[in-house]
Amino acid sequence: MAKGKDVRVTVILECTGCARKDVNQKSTGISRYITQKNRHNTPNRLELRKFCPYCSKHMIHGEIKK
């Protein structure tokens, strides 16, 4: 039998460095990645270190709401 809630869910990871930049600074965009996580193994918000093309370095990407 299938359960009511899916165990694996799709999440969006957003660069924390780009999101916190000041409005007056020149920002070309915000880096985002799409991935999946297992809801039972990782109930907390997911944070991964990924490459941000706008910052031109590896930054922490945190899970955001859809």
PDBQT receptor file of N, H, CA, C and O in Angstrom, charges set to zero:
ATOM      1  N   MET A   1       0.829  -1.179   0.000  1.00  0.00    +0.000 N 
ATOM      2  CA  MET A   1       0.000   0.000   0.000  1.00  0.00    +0.000 C 
ATOM      3  C   MET A   1       0.878   1.249   0.000  1.00  0.00    +0.000 C 
ATOM      4  O   MET A   1       1.921   1.287   0.653  1.00  0.00    +0.000 OA
ATOM      5  N   ALA A   2       0.460   2.235  -0.715  1.00  0.00    +0.000 N 
ATOM      6  H   ALA A   2      -0.388   2.205  -1.245  1.00  0.00    +0.000 HD
ATOM      7  CA  ALA A   2       1.193   3.498  -0.769  1.00  0.00    +0.000 C 
ATOM      8  C   ALA A   2       0.819   4.360   0.433  1.00  0.00    +0.000 C 
ATOM      9  O   ALA A   2      -0.318   4.346   0.904  1.00  0.00    +0.000 OA
ATOM     10  N   LYS A   3       1.806   5.109   0.912  1.00  0.00    +0.000 N 
ATOM     11  H   LYS A   3       2.729   5.120   0.530  1.00  0.00    +0.000 HD
ATOM     12  CA  LYS A   3       1.554   5.997   2.040  1.00  0.00    +0.000 C 
ATOM     13  C   LYS A   3       0.947   7.297   1.542  1.00  0.00    +0.000 C 
ATOM     14  O   LYS A   3       1.011   7.599   0.351  1.00  0.00    +0.000 OA
ATOM     15  N   GLY A   4       0.363   8.063   2.443  1.00  0.00    +0.000 N 
ATOM     16  H   GLY A   4       0.311   7.818   3.411  1.00  0.00    +0.000 HD
ATOM     17  CA  GLY A   4      -0.281   9.314   2.073  1.00  0.00    +0.000 C 
ATOM     18  C   GLY A   4       0.694  10.386   1.647  1.00  0.00    +0.000 C 
ATOM     19  O   GLY A   4       0.411  11.154   0.728  1.00  0.00    +0.000 OA
ATOM     20  N   LYS A   5       1.855  10.452   2.311  1.00  0.00    +0.000 N 
ATOM     21  H   LYS A   5       2.085   9.828   3.059  1.00  0.00    +0.000 HD
ATOM     22  CA  LYS A   5       2.847  11.466   1.976  1.00  0.00    +0.000 C 
ATOM     23  C   LYS A   5       4.027  10.819   1.284  1.00  0.00    +0.000 C 
ATOM     24  O   LYS A   5       4.420   9.703   1.626  1.00  0.00    +0.000 OA
ATOM     25  N   ASP A   6       4.590  11.511   0.321  1.00  0.00    +0.000 N 
ATOM     26  H   ASP A   6       4.271  12.418   0.044  1.00  0.00    +0.000 HD
ATOM     27  CA  ASP A   6       5.768  11.005  -0.371  1.00  0.00    +0.000 C 
ATOM     28  C   ASP A   6       6.972  11.066   0.561  1.00  0.00    +0.000 C 
ATOM     29  O   ASP A   6       7.132  12.027   1.313  1.00  0.00    +0.000 OA
ATOM     30  N   VAL A   7       7.815  10.043   0.513  1.00  0.00    +0.000 N 
ATOM     31  H   VAL A   7       7.685   9.262  -0.098  1.00  0.00    +0.000 HD
ATOM     32  CA  VAL A   7       9.018  10.026   1.338  1.00  0.00    +0.000 C 
ATOM     33  C   VAL A   7      10.076  10.929   0.725  1.00  0.00    +0.000 C 
ATOM     34  O   VAL A   7      10.725  11.695   1.439  1.00  0.00    +0.000 OA
ATOM     35  N   ARG A   8      10.259  10.849  -0.588  1.00  0.00    +0.000 N 
ATOM     36  H   ARG A   8       9.732  10.228  -1.168  1.00  0.00    +0.000 HD
ATOM     37  CA  ARG A   8      11.233  11.708  -1.273  1.00  0.00    +0.000 C 
ATOM     38  C   ARG A   8      10.513  12.928  -1.832  1.00  0.00    +0.000 C 
ATOM     39  O   ARG A   8       9.528  12.805  -2.559  1.00  0.00    +0.000 OA
ATOM     40  N   VAL A   9      11.018  14.100  -1.483  1.00  0.00    +0.000 N 
ATOM     41  H   VAL A   9      11.819  14.200  -0.893  1.00  0.00    +0.000 HD
ATOM     42  CA  VAL A   9      10.404  15.339  -1.935  1.00  0.00    +0.000 C 
ATOM     43  C   VAL A   9      11.434  16.165  -2.704  1.00  0.00    +0.000 C 
ATOM     44  O   VAL A   9      12.634  16.080  -2.443  1.00  0.00    +0.000 OA
ATOM     45  N   THR A  10      10.950  16.965  -3.655  1.00  0.00    +0.000 N 
ATOM     46  H   THR A  10       9.975  17.034  -3.867  1.00  0.00    +0.000 HD
ATOM     47  CA  THR A  10      11.809  17.858  -4.427  1.00  0.00    +0.000 C 
ATOM     48  C   THR A  10      11.984  19.159  -3.657  1.00  0.00    +0.000 C 
ATOM     49  O   THR A  10      11.008  19.749  -3.193  1.00  0.00    +0.000 OA
ATOM     50  N   VAL A  11      13.236  19.605  -3.521  1.00  0.00    +0.000 N 
ATOM     51  H   VAL A  11      14.029  19.125  -3.898  1.00  0.00    +0.000 HD
ATOM     52  CA  VAL A  11      13.529  20.845  -2.806  1.00  0.00    +0.000 C 
ATOM     53  C   VAL A  11      14.354  21.769  -3.698  1.00  0.00    +0.000 C 
ATOM     54  O   VAL A  11      15.028  21.316  -4.622  1.00  0.00    +0.000 OA
ATOM     55  N   ILE A  12      14.292  23.061  -3.412  1.00  0.00    +0.000 N 
ATOM     56  H   ILE A  12      13.745  23.429  -2.660  1.00  0.00    +0.000 HD
ATOM     57  CA  ILE A  12      15.064  24.067  -4.136  1.00  0.00    +0.000 C 
ATOM     58  C   ILE A  12      16.107  24.631  -3.189  1.00  0.00    +0.000 C 
ATOM     59  O   ILE A  12      15.786  25.051  -2.078  1.00  0.00    +0.000 OA
ATOM     60  N   LEU A  13      17.366  24.639  -3.636  1.00  0.00    +0.000 N 
ATOM     61  H   LEU A  13      17.626  24.298  -4.540  1.00  0.00    +0.000 HD
ATOM     62  CA  LEU A  13      18.456  25.198  -2.853  1.00  0.00    +0.000 C 
ATOM     63  C   LEU A  13      18.846  26.551  -3.440  1.00  0.00    +0.000 C 
ATOM     64  O   LEU A  13      19.060  26.674  -4.646  1.00  0.00    +0.000 OA
ATOM     65  N   GLU A  14      18.937  27.566  -2.579  1.00  0.00    +0.000 N 
ATOM     66  H   GLU A  14      18.763  27.467  -1.599  1.00  0.00    +0.000 HD
ATOM     67  CA  GLU A  14      19.249  28.922  -3.020  1.00  0.00    +0.000 C 
ATOM     68  C   GLU A  14      20.524  29.400  -2.334  1.00  0.00    +0.000 C 
ATOM     69  O   GLU A  14      20.748  29.118  -1.157  1.00  0.00    +0.000 OA
ATOM     70  N   CYS A  15      21.354  30.125  -3.077  1.00  0.00    +0.000 N 
ATOM     71  H   CYS A  15      21.171  30.354  -4.033  1.00  0.00    +0.000 HD
ATOM     72  CA  CYS A  15      22.616  30.634  -2.554  1.00  0.00    +0.000 C 
ATOM     73  C   CYS A  15      22.348  31.633  -1.437  1.00  0.00    +0.000 C 
ATOM     74  O   CYS A  15      21.587  32.583  -1.622  1.00  0.00    +0.000 OA
ATOM     75  N   THR A  16      22.968  31.426  -0.278  1.00  0.00    +0.000 N 
ATOM     76  H   THR A  16      23.586  30.654  -0.127  1.00  0.00    +0.000 HD
ATOM     77  CA  THR A  16      22.763  32.338   0.845  1.00  0.00    +0.000 C 
ATOM     78  C   THR A  16      23.536  33.633   0.653  1.00  0.00    +0.000 C 
ATOM     79  O   THR A  16      23.131  34.667   1.184  1.00  0.00    +0.000 OA
ATOM     80  N   GLY A  17      24.631  33.607  -0.087  1.00  0.00    +0.000 N 
ATOM     81  H   GLY A  17      24.959  32.767  -0.519  1.00  0.00    +0.000 HD
ATOM     82  CA  GLY A  17      25.411  34.821  -0.338  1.00  0.00    +0.000 C 
ATOM     83  C   GLY A  17      24.697  35.777  -1.265  1.00  0.00    +0.000 C 
ATOM     84  O   GLY A  17      24.697  36.982  -1.013  1.00  0.00    +0.000 OA
ATOM     85  N   CYS A  18      24.089  35.284  -2.326  1.00  0.00    +0.000 N 
ATOM     86  H   CYS A  18      24.089  34.305  -2.531  1.00  0.00    +0.000 HD
ATOM     87  CA  CYS A  18      23.372  36.139  -3.279  1.00  0.00    +0.000 C 
ATOM     88  C   CYS A  18      22.095  36.702  -2.664  1.00  0.00    +0.000 C 
ATOM     89  O   CYS A  18      21.729  37.845  -2.937  1.00  0.00    +0.000 OA
ATOM     90  N   ALA A  19      21.423  35.919  -1.845  1.00  0.00    +0.000 N 
ATOM     91  H   ALA A  19      21.720  34.990  -1.623  1.00  0.00    +0.000 HD
ATOM     92  CA  ALA A  19      20.151  36.338  -1.268  1.00  0.00    +0.000 C 
ATOM     93  C   ALA A  19      20.341  37.446  -0.248  1.00  0.00    +0.000 C 
ATOM     94  O   ALA A  19      19.420  38.233  -0.028  1.00  0.00    +0.000 OA
ATOM     95  N   ARG A  20      21.508  37.534   0.385  1.00  0.00    +0.000 N 
ATOM     96  H   ARG A  20      22.256  36.895   0.207  1.00  0.00    +0.000 HD
ATOM     97  CA  ARG A  20      21.742  38.516   1.436  1.00  0.00    +0.000 C 
ATOM     98  C   ARG A  20      22.445  39.775   0.947  1.00  0.00    +0.000 C 
ATOM     99  O   ARG A  20      22.741  40.658   1.752  1.00  0.00    +0.000 OA
ATOM    100  N   LYS A  21      22.718  39.880  -0.342  1.00  0.00    +0.000 N 
ATOM    101  H   LYS A  21      22.478  39.162  -0.995  1.00  0.00    +0.000 HD
ATOM    102  CA  LYS A  21      23.397  41.068  -0.855  1.00  0.00    +0.000 C 
ATOM    103  C   LYS A  21      22.505  42.299  -0.721  1.00  0.00    +0.000 C 
ATOM    104  O   LYS A  21      21.278  42.212  -0.759  1.00  0.00    +0.000 OA
ATOM    105  N   ASP A  22      23.155  43.437  -0.563  1.00  0.00    +0.000 N 
ATOM    106  H   ASP A  22      24.152  43.508  -0.532  1.00  0.00    +0.000 HD
ATOM    107  CA  ASP A  22      22.435  44.705  -0.431  1.00  0.00    +0.000 C 
ATOM    108  C   ASP A  22      21.754  45.056  -1.754  1.00  0.00    +0.000 C 
ATOM    109  O   ASP A  22      22.213  44.634  -2.816  1.00  0.00    +0.000 OA
ATOM    110  N   VAL A  23      20.675  45.818  -1.700  1.00  0.00    +0.000 N 
ATOM    111  H   VAL A  23      20.302  46.160  -0.838  1.00  0.00    +0.000 HD
ATOM    112  CA  VAL A  23      19.904  46.164  -2.895  1.00  0.00    +0.000 C 
ATOM    113  C   VAL A  23      20.728  47.064  -3.821  1.00  0.00    +0.000 C 
ATOM    114  O   VAL A  23      20.603  46.965  -5.042  1.00  0.00    +0.000 OA
ATOM    115  N   ASN A  24      21.561  47.934  -3.263  1.00  0.00    +0.000 N 
ATOM    116  H   ASN A  24      21.662  48.015  -2.271  1.00  0.00    +0.000 HD
ATOM    117  CA  ASN A  24      22.320  48.879  -4.073  1.00  0.00    +0.000 C 
ATOM    118  C   ASN A  24      23.481  48.221  -4.819  1.00  0.00    +0.000 C 
ATOM    119  O   ASN A  24      23.943  48.764  -5.822  1.00  0.00    +0.000 OA
ATOM    120  N   GLN A  25      23.964  47.065  -4.354  1.00  0.00    +0.000 N 
ATOM    121  H   GLN A  25      23.588  46.624  -3.539  1.00  0.00    +0.000 HD
ATOM    122  CA  GLN A  25      25.070  46.390  -5.024  1.00  0.00    +0.000 C 
ATOM    123  C   GLN A  25      24.587  45.777  -6.333  1.00  0.00    +0.000 C 
ATOM    124  O   GLN A  25      23.409  45.453  -6.488  1.00  0.00    +0.000 OA
ATOM    125  N   LYS A  26      25.506  45.628  -7.259  1.00  0.00    +0.000 N 
ATOM    126  H   LYS A  26      26.462  45.892  -7.133  1.00  0.00    +0.000 HD
ATOM    127  CA  LYS A  26      25.178  45.049  -8.556  1.00  0.00    +0.000 C 
ATOM    128  C   LYS A  26      25.037  43.540  -8.413  1.00  0.00    +0.000 C 
ATOM    129  O   LYS A  26      26.027  42.851  -8.167  1.00  0.00    +0.000 OA
ATOM    130  N   SER A  27      23.835  43.020  -8.563  1.00  0.00    +0.000 N 
ATOM    131  H   SER A  27      23.031  43.580  -8.763  1.00  0.00    +0.000 HD
ATOM    132  CA  SER A  27      23.567  41.592  -8.456  1.00  0.00    +0.000 C 
ATOM    133  C   SER A  27      22.966  41.121  -9.772  1.00  0.00    +0.000 C 
ATOM    134  O   SER A  27      21.926  41.623 -10.200  1.00  0.00    +0.000 OA
ATOM    135  N   THR A  28      23.621  40.155 -10.417  1.00  0.00    +0.000 N 
ATOM    136  H   THR A  28      24.465  39.747 -10.069  1.00  0.00    +0.000 HD
ATOM    137  CA  THR A  28      23.128  39.670 -11.699  1.00  0.00    +0.000 C 
ATOM    138  C   THR A  28      22.053  38.603 -11.546  1.00  0.00    +0.000 C 
ATOM    139  O   THR A  28      21.322  38.328 -12.498  1.00  0.00    +0.000 OA
ATOM    140  N   GLY A  29      21.942  37.995 -10.361  1.00  0.00    +0.000 N 
ATOM    141  H   GLY A  29      22.536  38.219  -9.588  1.00  0.00    +0.000 HD
ATOM    142  CA  GLY A  29      20.931  36.970 -10.166  1.00  0.00    +0.000 C 
ATOM    143  C   GLY A  29      21.171  36.189  -8.907  1.00  0.00    +0.000 C 
ATOM    144  O   GLY A  29      22.077  36.500  -8.134  1.00  0.00    +0.000 OA
ATOM    145  N   ILE A  30      20.362  35.173  -8.696  1.00  0.00    +0.000 N 
ATOM    146  H   ILE A  30      19.625  34.920  -9.324  1.00  0.00    +0.000 HD
ATOM    147  CA  ILE A  30      20.474  34.302  -7.533  1.00  0.00    +0.000 C 
ATOM    148  C   ILE A  30      20.618  32.874  -8.032  1.00  0.00    +0.000 C 
ATOM    149  O   ILE A  30      19.818  32.402  -8.840  1.00  0.00    +0.000 OA
ATOM    150  N   SER A  31      21.644  32.194  -7.544  1.00  0.00    +0.000 N 
ATOM    151  H   SER A  31      22.294  32.578  -6.888  1.00  0.00    +0.000 HD
ATOM    152  CA  SER A  31      21.910  30.814  -7.950  1.00  0.00    +0.000 C 
ATOM    153  C   SER A  31      20.932  29.877  -7.249  1.00  0.00    +0.000 C 
ATOM    154  O   SER A  31      20.741  29.969  -6.037  1.00  0.00    +0.000 OA
ATOM    155  N   ARG A  32      20.310  28.973  -8.012  1.00  0.00    +0.000 N 
ATOM    156  H   ARG A  32      20.465  28.898  -8.998  1.00  0.00    +0.000 HD
ATOM    157  CA  ARG A  32      19.386  27.994  -7.435  1.00  0.00    +0.000 C 
ATOM    158  C   ARG A  32      19.650  26.624  -8.027  1.00  0.00    +0.000 C 
ATOM    159  O   ARG A  32      19.952  26.495  -9.214  1.00  0.00    +0.000 OA
ATOM    160  N   TYR A  33      19.534  25.604  -7.192  1.00  0.00    +0.000 N 
ATOM    161  H   TYR A  33      19.289  25.709  -6.228  1.00  0.00    +0.000 HD
ATOM    162  CA  TYR A  33      19.662  24.211  -7.602  1.00  0.00    +0.000 C 
ATOM    163  C   TYR A  33      18.398  23.471  -7.193  1.00  0.00    +0.000 C 
ATOM    164  O   TYR A  33      17.771  23.814  -6.191  1.00  0.00    +0.000 OA
ATOM    165  N   ILE A  34      18.020  22.458  -7.967  1.00  0.00    +0.000 N 
ATOM    166  H   ILE A  34      18.529  22.180  -8.781  1.00  0.00    +0.000 HD
ATOM    167  CA  ILE A  34      16.878  21.606  -7.635  1.00  0.00    +0.000 C 
ATOM    168  C   ILE A  34      17.406  20.213  -7.348  1.00  0.00    +0.000 C 
ATOM    169  O   ILE A  34      18.184  19.665  -8.129  1.00  0.00    +0.000 OA
ATOM    170  N   THR A  35      16.983  19.638  -6.225  1.00  0.00    +0.000 N 
ATOM    171  H   THR A  35      16.351  20.083  -5.591  1.00  0.00    +0.000 HD
ATOM    172  CA  THR A  35      17.418  18.308  -5.830  1.00  0.00    +0.000 C 
ATOM    173  C   THR A  35      16.296  17.636  -5.057  1.00  0.00    +0.000 C 
ATOM    174  O   THR A  35      15.220  18.208  -4.882  1.00  0.00    +0.000 OA
ATOM    175  N   GLN A  36      16.554  16.417  -4.595  1.00  0.00    +0.000 N 
ATOM    176  H   GLN A  36      17.428  15.953  -4.737  1.00  0.00    +0.000 HD
ATOM    177  CA  GLN A  36      15.577  15.677  -3.805  1.00  0.00    +0.000 C 
ATOM    178  C   GLN A  36      16.186  15.308  -2.465  1.00  0.00    +0.000 C 
ATOM    179  O   GLN A  36      17.402  15.173  -2.337  1.00  0.00    +0.000 OA
ATOM    180  N   LYS A  37      15.312  15.145  -1.455  1.00  0.00    +0.000 N 
ATOM    181  H   LYS A  37      14.324  15.255  -1.560  1.00  0.00    +0.000 HD
ATOM    182  CA  LYS A  37      15.771  14.686  -0.160  1.00  0.00    +0.000 C 
ATOM    183  C   LYS A  37      14.765  13.691   0.403  1.00  0.00    +0.000 C 
ATOM    184  O   LYS A  37      13.587  13.698   0.046  1.00  0.00    +0.000 OA
ATOM    185  N   ASN A  38      15.255  12.848   1.280  1.00  0.00    +0.000 N 
ATOM    186  H   ASN A  38      16.212  12.843   1.570  1.00  0.00    +0.000 HD
ATOM    187  CA  ASN A  38      14.412  11.883   1.959  1.00  0.00    +0.000 C 
ATOM    188  C   ASN A  38      13.865  12.540   3.219  1.00  0.00    +0.000 C 
ATOM    189  O   ASN A  38      14.631  12.935   4.099  1.00  0.00    +0.000 OA
ATOM    190  N   ARG A  39      12.565  12.657   3.307  1.00  0.00    +0.000 N 
ATOM    191  H   ARG A  39      11.943  12.337   2.593  1.00  0.00    +0.000 HD
ATOM    192  CA  ARG A  39      11.933  13.360   4.418  1.00  0.00    +0.000 C 
ATOM    193  C   ARG A  39      12.175  12.670   5.766  1.00  0.00    +0.000 C 
ATOM    194  O   ARG A  39      12.258  13.341   6.795  1.00  0.00    +0.000 OA
ATOM    195  N   HIS A  40      12.289  11.345   5.768  1.00  0.00    +0.000 N 
ATOM    196  H   HIS A  40      12.222  10.800   4.932  1.00  0.00    +0.000 HD
ATOM    197  CA  HIS A  40      12.496  10.614   7.019  1.00  0.00    +0.000 C 
ATOM    198  C   HIS A  40      13.933  10.745   7.524  1.00  0.00    +0.000 C 
ATOM    199  O   HIS A  40      14.153  10.869   8.729  1.00  0.00    +0.000 OA
ATOM    200  N   ASN A  41      14.914  10.718   6.615  1.00  0.00    +0.000 N 
ATOM    201  H   ASN A  41      14.735  10.617   5.636  1.00  0.00    +0.000 HD
ATOM    202  CA  ASN A  41      16.319  10.793   7.017  1.00  0.00    +0.000 C 
ATOM    203  C   ASN A  41      16.761  12.214   7.346  1.00  0.00    +0.000 C 
ATOM    204  O   ASN A  41      17.579  12.405   8.246  1.00  0.00    +0.000 OA
ATOM    205  N   THR A  42      16.243  13.210   6.643  1.00  0.00    +0.000 N 
ATOM    206  H   THR A  42      15.578  13.055   5.912  1.00  0.00    +0.000 HD
ATOM    207  CA  THR A  42      16.623  14.603   6.863  1.00  0.00    +0.000 C 
ATOM    208  C   THR A  42      15.376  15.455   7.056  1.00  0.00    +0.000 C 
ATOM    209  O   THR A  42      14.924  16.105   6.113  1.00  0.00    +0.000 OA
ATOM    210  N   PRO A  43      14.809  15.464   8.269  1.00  0.00    +0.000 N 
ATOM    211  CA  PRO A  43      13.598  16.259   8.490  1.00  0.00    +0.000 C 
ATOM    212  C   PRO A  43      13.881  17.764   8.548  1.00  0.00    +0.000 C 
ATOM    213  O   PRO A  43      12.979  18.568   8.314  1.00  0.00    +0.000 OA
ATOM    214  N   ASN A  44      15.127  18.153   8.858  1.00  0.00    +0.000 N 
ATOM    215  H   ASN A  44      15.860  17.500   9.048  1.00  0.00    +0.000 HD
ATOM    216  CA  ASN A  44      15.486  19.573   8.928  1.00  0.00    +0.000 C 
ATOM    217  C   ASN A  44      15.752  20.122   7.533  1.00  0.00    +0.000 C 
ATOM    218  O   ASN A  44      15.779  19.380   6.552  1.00  0.00    +0.000 OA
ATOM    219  N   ARG A  45      15.945  21.430   7.464  1.00  0.00    +0.000 N 
ATOM    220  H   ARG A  45      15.923  22.033   8.262  1.00  0.00    +0.000 HD
ATOM    221  CA  ARG A  45      16.258  22.057   6.180  1.00  0.00    +0.000 C 
ATOM    222  C   ARG A  45      17.641  21.621   5.714  1.00  0.00    +0.000 C 
ATOM    223  O   ARG A  45      18.578  21.509   6.505  1.00  0.00    +0.000 OA
ATOM    224  N   LEU A  46      17.744  21.377   4.414  1.00  0.00    +0.000 N 
ATOM    225  H   LEU A  46      16.983  21.468   3.772  1.00  0.00    +0.000 HD
ATOM    226  CA  LEU A  46      18.973  20.897   3.807  1.00  0.00    +0.000 C 
ATOM    227  C   LEU A  46      19.877  22.071   3.449  1.00  0.00    +0.000 C 
ATOM    228  O   LEU A  46      19.410  23.084   2.926  1.00  0.00    +0.000 OA
ATOM    229  N   GLU A  47      21.187  21.933   3.733  1.00  0.00    +0.000 N 
ATOM    230  H   GLU A  47      21.566  21.111   4.157  1.00  0.00    +0.000 HD
ATOM    231  CA  GLU A  47      22.183  22.932   3.346  1.00  0.00    +0.000 C 
ATOM    232  C   GLU A  47      23.360  22.212   2.722  1.00  0.00    +0.000 C 
ATOM    233  O   GLU A  47      23.956  21.330   3.340  1.00  0.00    +0.000 OA
ATOM    234  N   LEU A  48      23.695  22.590   1.490  1.00  0.00    +0.000 N 
ATOM    235  H   LEU A  48      23.211  23.306   0.988  1.00  0.00    +0.000 HD
ATOM    236  CA  LEU A  48      24.813  21.978   0.786  1.00  0.00    +0.000 C 
ATOM    237  C   LEU A  48      25.748  23.062   0.276  1.00  0.00    +0.000 C 
ATOM    238  O   LEU A  48      25.319  24.177  -0.019  1.00  0.00    +0.000 OA
ATOM    239  N   ARG A  49      27.029  22.727   0.174  1.00  0.00    +0.000 N 
ATOM    240  H   ARG A  49      27.378  21.821   0.413  1.00  0.00    +0.000 HD
ATOM    241  CA  ARG A  49      28.018  23.651  -0.364  1.00  0.00    +0.000 C 
ATOM    242  C   ARG A  49      28.141  23.374  -1.855  1.00  0.00    +0.000 C 
ATOM    243  O   ARG A  49      28.638  22.325  -2.264  1.00  0.00    +0.000 OA
ATOM    244  N   LYS A  50      27.677  24.338  -2.673  1.00  0.00    +0.000 N 
ATOM    245  H   LYS A  50      27.273  25.191  -2.341  1.00  0.00    +0.000 HD
ATOM    246  CA  LYS A  50      27.656  24.173  -4.122  1.00  0.00    +0.000 C 
ATOM    247  C   LYS A  50      28.258  25.421  -4.767  1.00  0.00    +0.000 C 
ATOM    248  O   LYS A  50      28.415  26.455  -4.118  1.00  0.00    +0.000 OA
ATOM    249  N   PHE A  51      28.591  25.309  -6.056  1.00  0.00    +0.000 N 
ATOM    250  H   PHE A  51      28.463  24.469  -6.584  1.00  0.00    +0.000 HD
ATOM    251  CA  PHE A  51      29.194  26.428  -6.773  1.00  0.00    +0.000 C 
ATOM    252  C   PHE A  51      28.139  27.441  -7.189  1.00  0.00    +0.000 C 
ATOM    253  O   PHE A  51      27.101  27.078  -7.741  1.00  0.00    +0.000 OA
ATOM    254  N   CYS A  52      28.407  28.701  -6.924  1.00  0.00    +0.000 N 
ATOM    255  H   CYS A  52      29.251  28.997  -6.475  1.00  0.00    +0.000 HD
ATOM    256  CA  CYS A  52      27.524  29.793  -7.334  1.00  0.00    +0.000 C 
ATOM    257  C   CYS A  52      28.199  30.553  -8.468  1.00  0.00    +0.000 C 
ATOM    258  O   CYS A  52      29.255  31.148  -8.256  1.00  0.00    +0.000 OA
ATOM    259  N   PRO A  53      27.617  30.550  -9.671  1.00  0.00    +0.000 N 
ATOM    260  CA  PRO A  53      28.248  31.250 -10.798  1.00  0.00    +0.000 C 
ATOM    261  C   PRO A  53      28.216  32.772 -10.645  1.00  0.00    +0.000 C 
ATOM    262  O   PRO A  53      29.023  33.458 -11.271  1.00  0.00    +0.000 OA
ATOM    263  N   TYR A  54      27.309  33.318  -9.832  1.00  0.00    +0.000 N 
ATOM    264  H   TYR A  54      26.653  32.761  -9.323  1.00  0.00    +0.000 HD
ATOM    265  CA  TYR A  54      27.224  34.765  -9.646  1.00  0.00    +0.000 C 
ATOM    266  C   TYR A  54      28.259  35.264  -8.645  1.00  0.00    +0.000 C 
ATOM    267  O   TYR A  54      28.786  36.367  -8.795  1.00  0.00    +0.000 OA
ATOM    268  N   CYS A  55      28.555  34.460  -7.625  1.00  0.00    +0.000 N 
ATOM    269  H   CYS A  55      28.127  33.564  -7.503  1.00  0.00    +0.000 HD
ATOM    270  CA  CYS A  55      29.599  34.809  -6.651  1.00  0.00    +0.000 C 
ATOM    271  C   CYS A  55      30.975  34.338  -7.134  1.00  0.00    +0.000 C 
ATOM    272  O   CYS A  55      31.999  34.796  -6.627  1.00  0.00    +0.000 OA
ATOM    273  N   SER A  56      30.998  33.442  -8.094  1.00  0.00    +0.000 N 
ATOM    274  H   SER A  56      30.166  33.071  -8.505  1.00  0.00    +0.000 HD
ATOM    275  CA  SER A  56      32.209  32.828  -8.650  1.00  0.00    +0.000 C 
ATOM    276  C   SER A  56      33.012  32.063  -7.609  1.00  0.00    +0.000 C 
ATOM    277  O   SER A  56      34.243  32.057  -7.647  1.00  0.00    +0.000 OA
ATOM    278  N   LYS A  57      32.318  31.422  -6.684  1.00  0.00    +0.000 N 
ATOM    279  H   LYS A  57      31.318  31.427  -6.653  1.00  0.00    +0.000 HD
ATOM    280  CA  LYS A  57      32.979  30.578  -5.693  1.00  0.00    +0.000 C 
ATOM    281  C   LYS A  57      31.952  29.625  -5.074  1.00  0.00    +0.000 C 
ATOM    282  O   LYS A  57      30.750  29.766  -5.295  1.00  0.00    +0.000 OA
ATOM    283  N   HIS A  58      32.439  28.663  -4.304  1.00  0.00    +0.000 N 
ATOM    284  H   HIS A  58      33.416  28.549  -4.124  1.00  0.00    +0.000 HD
ATOM    285  CA  HIS A  58      31.560  27.726  -3.623  1.00  0.00    +0.000 C 
ATOM    286  C   HIS A  58      30.931  28.420  -2.418  1.00  0.00    +0.000 C 
ATOM    287  O   HIS A  58      31.629  29.015  -1.596  1.00  0.00    +0.000 OA
ATOM    288  N   MET A  59      29.606  28.338  -2.323  1.00  0.00    +0.000 N 
ATOM    289  H   MET A  59      29.039  27.855  -2.990  1.00  0.00    +0.000 HD
ATOM    290  CA  MET A  59      28.852  28.974  -1.245  1.00  0.00    +0.000 C 
ATOM    291  C   MET A  59      27.872  27.959  -0.677  1.00  0.00    +0.000 C 
ATOM    292  O   MET A  59      27.604  26.928  -1.294  1.00  0.00    +0.000 OA
ATOM    293  N   ILE A  60      27.342  28.256   0.493  1.00  0.00    +0.000 N 
ATOM    294  H   ILE A  60      27.559  29.093   0.994  1.00  0.00    +0.000 HD
ATOM    295  CA  ILE A  60      26.336  27.394   1.105  1.00  0.00    +0.000 C 
ATOM    296  C   ILE A  60      24.983  27.721   0.472  1.00  0.00    +0.000 C 
ATOM    297  O   ILE A  60      24.563  28.878   0.433  1.00  0.00    +0.000 OA
ATOM    298  N   HIS A  61      24.318  26.690  -0.017  1.00  0.00    +0.000 N 
ATOM    299  H   HIS A  61      24.660  25.750   0.014  1.00  0.00    +0.000 HD
ATOM    300  CA  HIS A  61      22.984  26.814  -0.607  1.00  0.00    +0.000 C 
ATOM    301  C   HIS A  61      21.998  26.175   0.367  1.00  0.00    +0.000 C 
ATOM    302  O   HIS A  61      22.143  25.006   0.723  1.00  0.00    +0.000 OA
ATOM    303  N   GLY A  62      21.001  26.939   0.794  1.00  0.00    +0.000 N 
ATOM    304  H   GLY A  62      20.883  27.889   0.505  1.00  0.00    +0.000 HD
ATOM    305  CA  GLY A  62      20.020  26.454   1.750  1.00  0.00    +0.000 C 
ATOM    306  C   GLY A  62      18.677  26.190   1.105  1.00  0.00    +0.000 C 
ATOM    307  O   GLY A  62      18.347  26.766   0.068  1.00  0.00    +0.000 OA
ATOM    308  N   GLU A  63      17.918  25.328   1.718  1.00  0.00    +0.000 N 
ATOM    309  H   GLU A  63      18.186  24.860   2.560  1.00  0.00    +0.000 HD
ATOM    310  CA  GLU A  63      16.597  24.951   1.215  1.00  0.00    +0.000 C 
ATOM    311  C   GLU A  63      15.613  26.100   1.417  1.00  0.00    +0.000 C 
ATOM    312  O   GLU A  63      15.588  26.722   2.480  1.00  0.00    +0.000 OA
ATOM    313  N   ILE A  64      14.802  26.381   0.395  1.00  0.00    +0.000 N 
ATOM    314  H   ILE A  64      14.822  25.877  -0.468  1.00  0.00    +0.000 HD
ATOM    315  CA  ILE A  64      13.768  27.412   0.487  1.00  0.00    +0.000 C 
ATOM    316  C   ILE A  64      12.411  26.792   0.232  1.00  0.00    +0.000 C 
ATOM    317  O   ILE A  64      12.310  25.669  -0.261  1.00  0.00    +0.000 OA
ATOM    318  N   LYS A  65      11.374  27.528   0.570  1.00  0.00    +0.000 N 
ATOM    319  H   LYS A  65      11.456  28.440   0.971  1.00  0.00    +0.000 HD
ATOM    320  CA  LYS A  65      10.017  27.054   0.297  1.00  0.00    +0.000 C 
ATOM    321  C   LYS A  65       9.686  27.277  -1.162  1.00  0.00    +0.000 C 
ATOM    322  O   LYS A  65      10.230  28.184  -1.792  1.00  0.00    +0.000 OA
ATOM    323  N   LYS A  66       8.804  26.464  -1.702  1.00  0.00    +0.000 N 
ATOM    324  H   LYS A  66       8.362  25.727  -1.190  1.00  0.00    +0.000 HD
ATOM    325  CA  LYS A  66       8.385  26.591  -3.091  1.00  0.00    +0.000 C 
ATOM    326  C   LYS A  66       7.383  27.702  -3.248  1.00  0.00    +0.000 C 
ATOM    327  O   LYS A  66       6.914  27.957  -4.358  1.00  0.00    +0.000 OA
TER     328      LYS A  66
